[in-house]
Amino acid sequence: MVRLLLWLLGLCALAVGLVIAARHNDGFVLLQWSPWRVEMSLNLFIVTFLLGVAVLYSLFHLMDGLLRMPARAQGYRARQRRRRAVMALRDAARLYFEGRFGHAQRSAKVAVEGGESPGLAALIGARAAHAMRESAHVDDWLQQASRHDELRTARLMTEADILIDRRDFAEALQRIDALQSGGQRHVAALRLAMRARRGLGDWVGLLRVVRLLQKHKALTPEQAAPVRRQAHLGALQGMDAADLDAYWRNLPSAEREDAQVVRAMCGALIAAGQSVQARKLIEAQLDRAWDPTLIALYAQGDGSDALGRIGRAENWLRAHPDDAGLLLVLGRLCHAQQLWGKAQSYLEAALAVQPSRVVHVELALLHEHLERRDEAQAHFRAAALMA
């Protein structure tokens, strides 16, 4: 209010000053254009001149506005299209995360046509089409996205993810290799590579990827362990003795202490006829940490050094007297060495600790070998009933 009052006072003072100046101004202006002659006071001339300038300015401004009107209308329409495209892109992202994939595709199409981040909108459309299992639309969206080089990484990641879901693992790995061709390690791409190599059964490559993910702290040891074990189980299948030995020597020490990896390695060694190496691995692992699932392999093999294995197993039995698996292994080893009494004793002890079909069958075979047909039939019957 104070400022308004000051302005009003200033305007009043200016008006008063102009009026006083005009009253004391005796000047005149003479305009002559033969044969006409016009004479007027200087005050009237000034007022007329100012009004004329104002009228001319208004006229020229109006004409300029009329001439610029088509361009302004075109600019207004362009701004409106841009505004709708921006809103469509935002809606496409929101609708995709809401799971409304059909609406997301329609909004992405509006964004592409409006020129608002068309590559990003195409990738959203591709994700939405893939969620709806519309393969033809997915390919169309990805074709549009490929025209925008600034989104190369995002496009390759999207293509790899979609190809893995389609179980086209080889093509997915090509996209991942292209993504990592610059030498950088993209953690999300490594996760996709893990899925692709598992799908292809590329166990050596899967191990390499899992170790890289652990190195980058993208997988915890608990998350990496089952994948690594699966890779070892797959890689060990079908190897000969030389390959198994080289494979084991190249394993990191931490992985050589994994009970499941040791069990898979021992099974592969026994299948390859390397029972002695398998026995040494089993003994080293069981001395390090007791594993009831590993002891079952101890009785398998070519039967060499059975007495030494019996002695080693009896030492373990002192620390684990109630382990039914260990008692079963001792029974099988004694059976193989024709120690009938000890074999029966260990098998019956295993049956007392944990009745099982396998122990009944072993006892039945033992009694059958000793021509005790009634006892053999009883154990066969018990095994059949437990099945």
C-alpha positions in Angstrom: 0.0 0.0 0.0 2.8 2.4 0.8 4.4 1.7 -2.6 1.1 2.3 -4.4 0.6 5.5 -2.5 4.1 6.7 -3.5 3.4 5.9 -7.2 0.1 7.8 -7.0 1.8 10.8 -5.5 4.5 10.7 -8.1 2.0 10.5 -11.0 0.1 13.5 -9.5 3.2 15.5 -9.2 4.2 14.7 -12.8 0.7 15.7 -14.0 0.8 19.0 -12.1 4.3 19.7 -13.5 3.2 19.0 -17.1 0.1 21.2 -16.7 2.2 24.1 -15.3 4.8 23.7 -18.1 2.1 23.6 -20.8 0.5 26.8 -19.4 3.8 28.7 -19.6 4.7 27.2 -23.0 4.0 29.9 -25.7 5.7 28.0 -28.5 3.9 27.1 -31.8 4.6 24.8 -34.8 4.1 25.9 -38.4 3.6 23.2 -41.0 3.5 24.3 -44.6 2.8 22.2 -47.7 1.9 24.4 -50.6 -0.7 25.6 -51.0 -1.7 24.6 -47.4 -0.4 26.0 -44.2 -1.1 24.7 -40.7 -0.2 26.5 -37.5 -0.7 24.9 -34.1 0.5 25.3 -30.5 3.5 23.4 -29.4 1.4 21.6 -26.7 -1.1 20.4 -29.2 1.6 19.2 -31.6 3.3 17.2 -28.8 0.0 15.6 -27.7 -0.9 14.8 -31.4 2.6 13.4 -32.1 2.5 11.1 -29.1 -1.0 9.9 -30.0 0.1 9.2 -33.5 3.1 7.3 -32.5 0.9 5.2 -30.2 -1.6 4.5 -32.9 1.1 3.6 -35.4 2.8 1.3 -32.9 -0.5 -0.4 -32.2 -1.2 -0.8 -35.9 2.2 -2.3 -36.7 2.0 -4.6 -33.6 -1.4 -5.8 -34.8 -0.2 -6.5 -38.3 2.9 -8.3 -36.9 0.6 -10.5 -34.7 -1.6 -11.4 -37.7 1.4 -12.4 -39.8 2.9 -14.5 -37.0 -0.4 -16.2 -36.2 0.2 -19.4 -38.3 3.6 -20.0 -36.9 2.4 -19.4 -33.4 -0.5 -21.8 -33.9 1.9 -24.4 -35.3 4.2 -23.9 -32.3 1.2 -24.2 -29.9 0.2 -27.5 -31.5 3.7 -28.8 -31.3 3.9 -28.0 -27.6 0.6 -29.7 -27.1 1.9 -32.8 -28.9 5.1 -32.8 -26.9 3.1 -32.4 -23.6 0.9 -35.4 -24.6 4.0 -37.4 -25.5 5.7 -36.7 -22.2 2.6 -37.7 -20.3 2.2 -40.8 -22.4 5.8 -41.9 -21.7 5.2 -41.4 -17.9 1.9 -43.3 -18.2 3.7 -46.2 -20.2 6.2 -46.6 -17.4 3.6 -46.5 -14.7 1.2 -48.8 -16.4 4.0 -51.3 -17.1 4.9 -51.5 -13.4 1.2 -51.8 -12.5 1.0 -54.8 -14.8 -1.4 -53.2 -17.3 0.7 -54.2 -20.2 -1.8 -53.5 -23.0 -2.4 -50.0 -21.8 1.4 -49.6 -21.4 1.9 -50.5 -25.1 -0.7 -48.0 -26.2 0.9 -45.2 -24.2 4.3 -46.1 -25.5 3.1 -45.9 -29.0 1.8 -42.3 -28.4 5.1 -41.4 -26.9 7.0 -42.8 -29.9 4.7 -40.9 -32.3 5.1 -37.7 -30.3 8.9 -38.0 -30.4 9.4 -38.1 -26.6 12.3 -40.5 -25.9 11.1 -42.9 -28.7 13.9 -45.4 -27.9 13.0 -45.6 -24.3 9.3 -45.8 -25.1 10.0 -48.7 -27.5 11.9 -50.6 -24.8 9.0 -50.2 -22.4 6.6 -51.4 -25.2 8.9 -54.4 -25.8 8.9 -55.4 -22.1 5.1 -55.0 -22.0 4.6 -57.0 -25.2 6.9 -59.8 -23.8 4.9 -59.9 -20.6 1.8 -60.6 -22.8 3.7 -63.2 -24.9 3.2 -61.2 -28.1 6.4 -62.2 -29.8 5.7 -60.4 -33.1 5.0 -57.1 -31.2 8.2 -57.6 -29.2 10.3 -57.9 -32.4 8.6 -54.7 -33.8 9.3 -52.7 -30.6 13.0 -53.9 -30.5 13.4 -53.0 -34.2 12.3 -49.4 -33.3 14.6 -49.3 -30.3 17.6 -50.4 -32.4 17.5 -47.1 -34.3 18.7 -45.2 -31.2 22.3 -45.9 -30.5 22.3 -44.0 -27.2 20.2 -46.9 -25.8 22.4 -49.7 -27.0 23.2 -51.0 -23.5 19.5 -50.9 -22.4 18.4 -52.6 -25.7 21.0 -55.4 -25.4 20.0 -56.1 -21.8 16.3 -56.1 -22.8 17.0 -58.5 -25.7 19.1 -60.8 -23.6 16.5 -61.0 -20.9 13.7 -61.7 -23.4 15.7 -64.3 -25.2 16.5 -66.1 -22.0 12.8 -66.2 -21.1 12.2 -67.7 -24.6 14.9 -70.3 -23.8 17.0 -69.1 -26.7 20.2 -69.2 -24.6 22.7 -69.1 -27.4 21.3 -65.9 -28.9 21.1 -64.4 -25.4 24.8 -65.0 -24.8 25.6 -63.3 -28.1 23.8 -60.2 -26.8 25.6 -60.4 -23.5 29.0 -60.8 -25.2 28.3 -57.8 -27.4 27.4 -55.8 -24.3 30.6 -56.8 -22.5 32.8 -56.4 -25.6 34.2 -53.1 -24.2 35.9 -54.9 -21.4 33.6 -53.6 -18.6 31.8 -56.0 -16.2 28.1 -55.4 -16.1 26.8 -57.1 -13.0 23.2 -57.4 -14.3 24.6 -58.8 -17.5 26.6 -61.4 -15.5 23.4 -62.4 -13.8 21.8 -62.9 -17.2 24.8 -64.8 -18.4 24.5 -67.1 -15.3 21.0 -68.0 -16.3 21.9 -68.5 -20.0 24.9 -70.7 -19.3 22.9 -72.8 -16.9 20.2 -73.3 -19.5 22.9 -74.3 -22.1 24.6 -76.7 -19.7 27.9 -74.7 -20.1 29.1 -75.7 -16.6 32.6 -74.4 -17.0 31.3 -71.1 -18.2 28.7 -71.1 -15.4 31.5 -71.6 -12.8 33.4 -68.6 -14.2 30.4 -66.4 -14.1 29.5 -67.4 -10.5 33.0 -66.6 -9.4 32.9 -63.2 -11.0 29.6 -62.4 -9.4 31.0 -63.4 -6.0 34.1 -61.2 -6.7 31.8 -58.2 -7.4 29.7 -59.1 -4.2 26.7 -59.6 -6.4 26.1 -63.1 -4.9 26.4 -64.1 -1.3 28.2 -67.4 -0.5 24.8 -68.9 0.4 23.4 -67.9 -3.0 26.5 -69.0 -5.0 26.9 -72.4 -3.3 24.0 -74.3 -4.9 24.7 -72.9 -8.4 28.4 -73.8 -8.1 27.5 -77.3 -6.9 25.2 -77.8 -9.8 27.9 -76.6 -12.2 30.4 -79.1 -10.7 27.9 -81.9 -10.9 27.3 -81.2 -14.6 31.0 -80.6 -15.4 32.1 -83.9 -13.8 29.8 -86.1 -15.8 31.5 -88.1 -18.5 35.1 -87.1 -17.7 37.9 -89.6 -17.9 40.5 -90.1 -15.1 43.0 -87.6 -16.5 40.4 -84.9 -16.9 39.1 -85.5 -13.4 42.6 -85.2 -12.0 43.2 -81.9 -13.8 39.8 -80.6 -12.9 40.3 -81.3 -9.2 43.8 -79.7 -9.1 42.4 -76.5 -10.7 39.6 -76.1 -8.1 40.1 -73.4 -5.5 40.7 -74.8 -2.0 37.4 -73.5 -0.6 35.5 -75.5 -3.3 37.5 -78.6 -2.7 36.2 -78.6 0.9 32.6 -78.5 -0.1 31.1 -81.9 0.8 28.7 -82.0 -2.1 31.5 -81.2 -4.6 33.7 -83.9 -3.0 30.8 -86.4 -3.2 30.3 -85.6 -6.9 34.0 -85.9 -7.5 34.2 -89.3 -5.7 31.2 -90.6 -7.6 32.9 -89.6 -10.9 36.2 -91.1 -9.8 34.6 -94.4 -8.9 32.7 -94.5 -12.3 36.1 -93.9 -14.0 37.7 -96.7 -12.1 39.8 -94.5 -9.8 38.6 -96.0 -6.5 41.8 -95.4 -4.6 41.7 -91.6 -5.3 38.0 -91.6 -4.4 38.8 -93.3 -1.1 41.5 -90.8 -0.2 39.2 -87.9 -0.9 36.4 -89.4 1.2 38.7 -90.0 4.1 40.2 -86.5 3.9 36.7 -84.9 3.8 35.3 -87.1 6.7 38.3 -86.3 8.8 37.7 -82.6 8.2 33.9 -82.7 8.7 31.6 -85.6 9.2 29.1 -86.0 6.4 26.6 -89.0 6.6 25.7 -88.7 2.9 29.4 -89.1 1.9 30.0 -92.3 3.8 27.8 -94.4 1.5 30.4 -94.1 -1.3 33.1 -95.5 0.9 31.9 -99.1 0.4 31.9 -98.7 -3.4 34.8 -99.4 -5.7 37.0 -102.2 -6.8 37.3 -103.9 -3.4 41.0 -103.0 -3.0 42.3 -102.5 0.6 39.0 -103.5 2.1 40.6 -104.4 5.4 42.2 -100.9 5.6 38.8 -99.3 4.9 37.2 -101.5 7.6 39.8 -100.3 10.1 39.3 -96.7 9.1 35.5 -97.0 9.3 35.7 -98.6 12.8 37.7 -95.7 14.0 35.0 -93.4 12.8 32.4 -95.6 14.5 33.9 -94.7 17.9 33.0 -91.1 17.3 29.7 -91.8 15.6 28.3 -95.0 17.1 24.7 -94.2 16.1 25.3 -93.5 12.4 23.2 -96.0 10.5 24.9 -95.2 7.2 28.4 -95.9 8.7 27.1 -99.2 10.2 25.7 -100.2 6.8 29.0 -99.4 5.1 30.8 -101.6 7.6 28.4 -104.4 7.0 28.9 -104.2 3.3 32.7 -104.1 3.6 32.7 -107.1 6.0 30.4 -108.9 3.6 32.8 -108.3 0.7 35.7 -109.7 2.9 33.5 -112.7 3.9 33.5 -111.7 7.5 30.0 -113.0 7.9 29.7 -112.6 11.6 30.9 -109.0 11.7 28.8 -108.2 8.7 25.6 -109.5 10.3 26.4 -107.7 13.5 26.9 -104.3 11.8 23.9 -104.7 9.6 21.6 -105.6 12.6 23.0 -102.7 14.5 22.2 -100.4 11.6 18.7 -101.9 11.5 18.3 -101.2 15.2 19.4 -97.6 14.8 17.3 -96.8 11.8 15.2 -99.4 10.1 15.4 -99.1 6.3 14.7 -101.1 3.2 18.3 -101.1 2.1 19.5 -102.7 5.4 16.8 -105.4 5.1 17.9 -106.2 1.6 21.6 -106.5 2.7 20.7 -108.8 5.5 18.5 -110.9 3.2 21.4 -111.3 0.8 23.8 -112.2 3.6 21.4 -114.9 5.0 20.8 -116.1 1.5 24.5 -116.5 0.9 24.7 -118.4 4.2 21.8 -120.6 3.1 19.5 -119.3 5.8 16.4 -119.2 3.7 13.9 -118.5 6.4 15.8 -115.5 7.7 16.5 -114.3 4.1 12.7 -114.5 3.2 11.8 -112.6 6.4 14.1 -109.7 5.5 13.0 -109.7 1.9 9.4 -109.5 3.1 10.2 -106.7 5.5 11.9 -104.8 2.7 8.9 -105.2 0.4 6.6 -104.0 3.1 8.7 -100.9 3.7 8.8 -100.0 0.0 
